[in-house]
Each structure stands twice: as C-alpha cells, then as structure tokens.
Amino acid sequence: MSVEILDGRTVQSFVEDEGAFNSCVDARFAALDADRDGRLSYAEMARELAALRVREAHFGADAPAPAAELAQLYGALFARFDRDGDGAVGPDEFRAEMREVMLAVASGLGVLPVQMVVEEGGLLRRAVDRELAATMAA
C-alpha cells in the first residue's frame, strides 16, 4: 500500500484509456479465475470480497458480520457482476462492471485532489502510475 494524491480525472482518464484499463482488469479477472475456466463463480468472487474485507472497509463495521449477512452482501455484489444471470461472471461482464465501479469512484472523488491509500497493483494504483508516466513524458 502507498499514499497517493489523485482526483476523479486521474481515474476517469485511466478508464477512458481502453487498452490500459482492459489490460489491468483482464489481468485481475485471470488472477481470480482459480479453476481457469474463463468464468468467475460465486465462490471465486466471494473469496476476493472476503479478502478485501468489503463489509468492514466500506460499511464502517468494526465487528465480524454474521455469515448470513455476508452471504447476502456478497450475493448482491455478485449479482451486479453477473449481468446475464447465468450464475457466473464472464470477462465482458467483469470488465463492464469494473468500468462502472471505477467511474463511480471518479465521480465521487470529484475534481479536487485527495490523498488516499491505494493498494499496490490495484486499479487506483495503475491509474496513478499511468498519470505519472504521462506527466513525466510531457
């Protein structure tokens, strides 16, 4: 993890660079696809959500959630990704939902720079690196 300064334009510009964005998202998809079948099952997605501590990190919870509550939360998030409702998330569905998530992050950040902790190798880190490289090349 590192502390970086970014704003919504940093993230939006990264998402709009289709080649860079899709490459990063596709690599994340491949890393999550444990059985290498080209689709993400609920179990594969739930492992990632558990590792990210989605409930604790994003809902301000300081106590472990009951299993039923986590299953409901993870099910709802999985359903967002499983756009065709076939019980698995394909690469196109994953890419489309990640695009929406990142554009929502960009919108939430707005135009004023903020300092935030970003995960090494994560999409926000990639957005910052892309912007830095463009600045250095200019």
C-alpha positions in Angstrom: 0.0 0.0 0.0 1.1 3.5 -0.6 -0.3 7.0 -0.1 -1.0 8.9 -3.3 -2.6 12.1 -4.4 -5.3 11.7 -7.1 -8.6 13.1 -8.2 -11.5 12.0 -10.3 -9.8 13.0 -13.6 -6.9 10.6 -12.8 -9.4 7.7 -12.5 -11.6 8.7 -15.4 -8.7 9.2 -17.8 -7.4 5.7 -16.9 -10.9 4.2 -17.6 -11.1 6.0 -20.9 -7.8 4.5 -22.0 -9.5 1.4 -23.0 -6.3 -0.6 -23.7 -4.6 0.2 -20.4 -7.8 -0.3 -18.4 -8.9 -3.5 -20.1 -5.4 -5.0 -19.7 -5.4 -4.3 -16.0 -9.0 -5.6 -15.5 -8.4 -8.7 -17.6 -5.3 -9.5 -15.5 -7.3 -9.2 -12.3 -10.0 -11.4 -13.8 -7.4 -14.1 -14.7 -6.0 -13.9 -11.2 -9.4 -14.5 -9.7 -10.3 -17.4 -12.1 -8.9 -20.1 -9.9 -10.1 -23.0 -12.0 -9.1 -21.3 -15.3 -12.5 -21.9 -16.9 -12.8 -18.4 -18.2 -15.7 -17.6 -15.8 -15.8 -16.4 -12.2 -18.0 -18.5 -10.0 -19.7 -17.1 -6.9 -17.1 -18.9 -4.8 -14.2 -17.3 -6.7 -15.8 -13.8 -6.3 -16.7 -14.4 -2.6 -13.1 -15.3 -1.8 -12.0 -12.0 -3.2 -14.7 -10.0 -1.4 -13.7 -11.7 1.9 -10.0 -10.9 1.3 -10.9 -7.3 0.6 -13.0 -7.1 3.8 -15.7 -5.4 1.8 -18.1 -5.0 4.7 -15.6 -3.8 7.2 -13.8 -1.4 4.8 -16.8 0.1 3.1 -19.6 0.0 5.6 -17.7 1.1 8.8 -18.4 -2.2 10.6 -16.0 -2.9 13.4 -17.3 -6.4 14.4 -17.4 -9.5 12.3 -20.6 -9.9 10.4 -22.8 -12.9 10.8 -22.3 -15.5 7.9 -25.9 -14.9 6.7 -25.3 -11.1 6.4 -22.1 -11.6 4.5 -23.7 -14.2 2.2 -26.5 -11.6 1.4 -24.0 -8.8 0.8 -21.7 -11.0 -1.4 -24.7 -12.3 -3.3 -25.9 -8.8 -4.1 -22.4 -7.8 -5.3 -22.1 -11.0 -7.3 -25.5 -10.3 -9.0 -24.2 -6.9 -10.1 -21.3 -8.5 -11.9 -23.4 -11.4 -13.3 -25.3 -9.2 -15.7 -26.9 -12.1 -17.7 -27.9 -14.0 -14.5 -26.3 -17.3 -15.7 -24.6 -17.9 -12.3 -21.1 -17.0 -13.5 -19.2 -13.8 -14.4 -17.6 -13.7 -17.8 -14.7 -11.4 -18.8 -17.0 -8.9 -20.6 -19.4 -8.7 -17.6 -16.4 -8.3 -15.2 -14.9 -5.6 -17.4 -18.2 -3.7 -17.7 -18.9 -3.7 -14.0 -15.4 -2.7 -13.1 -15.7 0.2 -15.6 -18.9 1.3 -13.8 -17.3 0.9 -10.4 -14.2 3.0 -11.4 -16.3 5.7 -13.0 -18.4 5.9 -9.8 -15.1 6.3 -7.8 -14.0 9.0 -10.2 -17.3 10.8 -9.8 -17.1 10.5 -6.0 -13.6 11.9 -5.9 -14.5 14.9 -8.0 -12.0 17.5 -9.3 -10.2 18.4 -6.1 -7.1 16.3 -5.3 -7.3 14.0 -2.3 -4.6 12.0 -0.6 -5.5 8.3 -0.2 -4.0 4.9 0.5 -4.0 2.7 -2.6 -3.3 -1.0 -2.9 -0.1 -1.9 -4.8 -1.1 -3.5 -8.1 -4.7 -2.3 -7.7 -6.6 -0.3 -10.3 -6.3 3.0 -8.5 -2.5 2.4 -8.3 -2.4 1.7 -12.0 -4.4 5.0 -12.7 -1.9 7.0 -10.6 1.1 5.3 -12.3 -0.4 6.0 -15.8 -0.9 9.7 -14.9 2.6 9.9 -13.5 4.1 8.4 -16.7 2.2 10.8 -18.9 3.4 13.7 -16.8 7.0 12.6 -17.0 6.7 12.1 -20.8 5.4 15.6 -21.3 
